[in-house]
């Protein structure tokens, strides 16, 4: 026997080398599958020796990862398993054996601490011929009635999993999309929306799908911070940096579905300087409904000019609007720069910063060989948070009562150091903290309901903001 490691940082898989077999009998019953009951998987997910756990003696009664390693290639069985992540593009979904651990309001499992990755999560794939039995299309809150049964395997994409030879019966739950309530006459709605590499050369159906989200789910917000707007040629690496076609097509699609006739503001990046897909030139941008919010333009903003704060006649003024925050700071090397804008709504000034911090993609996985996993991308996000925090401190130093919103895809959790830098002992507040624990998420990854997108507000807005549960949207009064 030997150990095969499918990828650097992954757990190893036991394999047989140069084996030979002699058949002594046939047609025997398979060994009985190990039943995974609510307390079968230990509550503790993994040991924490601060490094590679490969050569440790396994403690399957103490740690979930050790349980899986000890049962590698053995048959396991789960009865009436609750679904905690929907079917993905690779025909896999996640269930839990511990449904009482950190439950979400919609039947998922909330990731609320680095100390508790939710050990009951189990990924399910299938060994069944899909022509004979199509893979089920499940969603959070559904149940697989009966038994999911099959051998344990390991993949670098999600860790230990069950390759099912029996799936049970899919019983749908009652999960439905819940739209954000509309803003009242004395309110201003603000939202953040990652449009996932939307470019001007993309298919119309991509624009229409996003427009449905604006009109049907986000309640036509007055101000929207967009992330991942690509240039007019999408992913063609042809020197194009303009994004007017991309934004015009999105605005038109929203209007065609009955939404507002939005206007937009953005700043072109330097070609291939902001990360993302080569040639895509993703950037942050603003949409706003001119019937409910005015944009206070201050000319001169470009890819390298930083926005400065000055004291004006009626409060803080921005040197450029829209403007990028310290765009040449090393924290933003090869990544998206935050965009600041000055708005006026309900006869008040509103300053909005839309962000897209560096991806967590290269971080070590929860299920990996190194425990605890190293969050290698965190230092850069912490530096980015420091730069945005400095801007917030500067603005609120000029006008302590300024209505400031810092939002976007911050790519980190509400309990992370990145969010602490923005909110601890400072001027910014996270309204998500006011929600019940089971509502503090807006994304599902590897069976964990979690939050990477946030809307933070200055302390002066803290008692005037309503955060919409499980959605990246807020309404201020």
C-alpha angles and dihedrals in degrees: 000000000000139000120250120198110204094199140359109280094018126118115262124252122221113236136176117243125204092346127170128199137204118199110227099167140359140210096035122155116261117251112272112269118247108252112229105212127177094276098034095093110061117245090233109080103202143348116258109220090147096246146026112356096190099106098041120114106256120250102193093172092054107040133035094219090053090049090055093045090051091051098043110149091005123122118255133182134208124192123213092345118197114231115235101173130033128246109282133210090270097055099258135119138177131241132178133229090195105054093165093062111101095327120197122223089253099050100271132115118258120222102216105155142023086233093062116045090168105257095204094071114116127183116219128204127164139244090187118112104257091212089062097038118013115223109261120253101222135172138199110289095030123117132221098219115209121011135339103197135171147101124306118246137167130234129179084228101074103343125242115015144168118248097207124221088178125031107183119219125311111237111187119224126215099262112145133169108266113208122221113254116253120259118260123237093269097041135089118210119212126187140177120216130183104207092191105236098325110182136181093249094053124116118275091241089067091058093044093051092052091045089056088057092053096047102032103035113016095049096235097289117215093227126026129186109208126203128196099024106163128204126270095273095049110212098352106121094219104128095264114142102161116107101185093112092050093051095041091053091049092048091049093049091052092049091047089059093051099267128130122291094249127200122210143212129193143143124237114238123222110270112282093347100114104058126237124102111351108259094015097094095198116199144163121265142174132237119190136176106235090205090065107022136029123212113226102217122206111179127226104062115140140151096285106026113100121222113242130199122230134175111254135187094273102023139300121359129194119226090219128016117218091029138158121241111241091321095183094054111120090238088075098050108145093349141094119288121224116252122217124199136181115223134178119210134156087009090297133108115245123189116201130188118192117198143185109190123197118293124262090218098112093049115115113262124252089241096047131120094257115075126226090026115239116242095213094173095053098088092060092049089049089054090049091051089052091055093049090044090054089054091049091049090049094049094046091044088061093042115013090189095052116137100237127175122187112187148146143084098335089171093221140088129263088247095049127111089244092063092041090059090056098043113022116099089345147092100278129085131193111221089197086077088069093060123091113266091252091058099050100105142077103179139044121218127169090345095308120116103216146157125243097147118071144175112208123186135197115261090254089065096043095097093041101053130090115199116210110231116252093354131096094239137103138185122213129196 
